[in-house]
Amino acid sequence: MEGKVKWYNIKKGYGFIQGEDGQDYFVHHTGIEQGARLNENTEVEFEAAETDKGRQARNVVLKGQSGEKSKKEPVQEKDYEDKEPEQSPEDDVDTSDFGNDDSEAEKNL
């Protein structure tokens, strides 16, 4: 169903949508697509549900965005095999004697 936001309070996390059928539908923040911001007169699409507390809007999305894939660019994986590893200052240190407890001074004793 399509409708327009009558009002929505971000701090309280709820509001009302007037459906295309002229009925008002309660909308809770848990029923809104992640990332969508509802403002007065925002056009939306939603699923209408009849609950014990009255009419409720669920799966609310901004009009024209239902079923759309994210417009973000896909993250490209880095190809590390093609690059030479960068040398760090530690790479210049000669570690061939590390771990060898026999120093020259001790050998002469």
C-alpha positions as CSV (number, residue, x, y, z in Angstrom):
1,M,0.0,0.0,0.0
2,E,1.1,3.6,-0.6
3,G,0.6,6.6,1.7
4,K,2.0,9.8,3.2
5,V,3.5,10.4,6.6
6,K,1.1,12.5,8.7
7,W,3.7,12.9,11.4
8,Y,6.6,11.0,12.9
9,N,8.5,11.8,16.1
10,I,12.1,10.5,15.9
11,K,12.7,10.9,19.6
12,K,9.5,8.9,20.5
13,G,10.1,6.4,17.6
14,Y,6.5,6.4,16.2
15,G,4.0,8.3,14.2
16,F,1.1,7.9,11.7
17,I,0.9,7.3,8.0
18,Q,-2.3,8.1,6.0
19,G,-2.8,5.3,3.6
20,E,-4.1,5.6,0.0
21,D,-7.4,4.2,1.4
22,G,-7.8,7.3,3.6
23,Q,-7.1,5.4,6.8
24,D,-4.5,6.2,9.4
25,Y,-1.9,3.6,10.2
26,F,0.3,3.6,13.3
27,V,4.0,3.3,12.4
28,H,6.7,2.2,14.9
29,H,10.4,2.6,14.3
30,T,10.8,-1.2,14.2
31,G,8.6,-1.3,11.2
32,I,10.7,1.1,9.1
33,E,13.4,0.1,6.7
34,Q,16.8,0.7,8.2
35,G,18.2,4.1,7.0
36,A,14.9,5.5,6.0
37,R,13.9,8.9,7.5
38,L,10.3,9.7,7.8
39,N,9.2,13.4,7.7
40,E,5.8,14.9,7.4
41,N,4.4,14.3,3.8
42,T,7.1,11.8,2.9
43,E,5.6,9.3,0.4
44,V,6.0,5.7,1.5
45,E,5.0,2.2,0.7
46,F,4.1,-0.2,3.4
47,E,2.2,-3.4,4.4
48,A,-1.0,-2.7,6.2
49,A,-1.8,-4.9,9.2
50,E,-4.8,-5.1,11.4
51,T,-3.7,-5.7,15.0
52,D,-5.6,-5.9,18.4
53,K,-4.5,-2.2,18.8
54,G,-5.7,-1.1,15.4
55,R,-4.2,-0.5,12.0
56,Q,-0.5,-0.6,11.7
57,A,2.1,0.0,9.0
58,R,4.9,-2.6,8.7
59,N,7.9,-2.9,6.3
60,V,7.7,0.8,5.6
61,V,10.0,2.0,2.8
62,L,10.4,5.3,1.0
63,K,8.3,5.3,-2.1
64,G,10.2,4.1,-5.2
65,Q,12.8,2.4,-3.1
66,S,11.2,-0.9,-2.4
67,G,13.1,-3.8,-3.8
68,E,16.0,-1.6,-4.9
69,K,19.5,-2.8,-4.3
70,S,21.8,-0.5,-2.4
71,K,23.3,2.3,-4.5
72,K,26.6,2.0,-2.8
73,E,29.5,1.0,-4.9
74,P,30.6,-2.6,-4.2
75,V,33.8,-2.8,-2.2
76,Q,36.6,-4.2,-4.3
77,E,38.9,-6.7,-2.7
78,K,42.5,-5.7,-2.7
79,D,44.9,-8.0,-4.6
80,Y,47.9,-8.3,-2.4
81,E,49.7,-10.9,-4.5
82,D,50.5,-8.4,-7.3
83,K,52.2,-5.9,-4.9
84,E,55.7,-5.9,-3.5
85,P,55.6,-6.0,0.2
86,E,56.7,-2.7,1.8
87,Q,59.8,-2.8,3.8
88,S,59.7,-1.5,7.4
89,P,62.7,-0.2,9.2
90,E,62.8,-3.4,11.2
91,D,63.6,-5.3,7.9
92,D,67.0,-3.6,7.8
93,V,68.1,-5.1,11.1
94,D,70.3,-8.2,10.9
95,T,68.5,-10.8,13.0
96,S,70.9,-13.7,12.3
97,D,72.4,-13.5,15.8
98,F,69.1,-13.1,17.7
99,G,68.4,-15.9,20.1
100,N,72.1,-17.0,20.2
101,D,73.2,-16.8,23.9
102,D,76.9,-17.4,23.2
103,S,78.4,-14.0,23.0
104,E,82.0,-13.4,22.0
105,A,82.8,-12.2,25.5
106,E,81.6,-15.4,27.1
107,K,83.4,-17.6,24.6
108,N,86.7,-16.2,25.7
109,L,86.2,-17.0,29.4
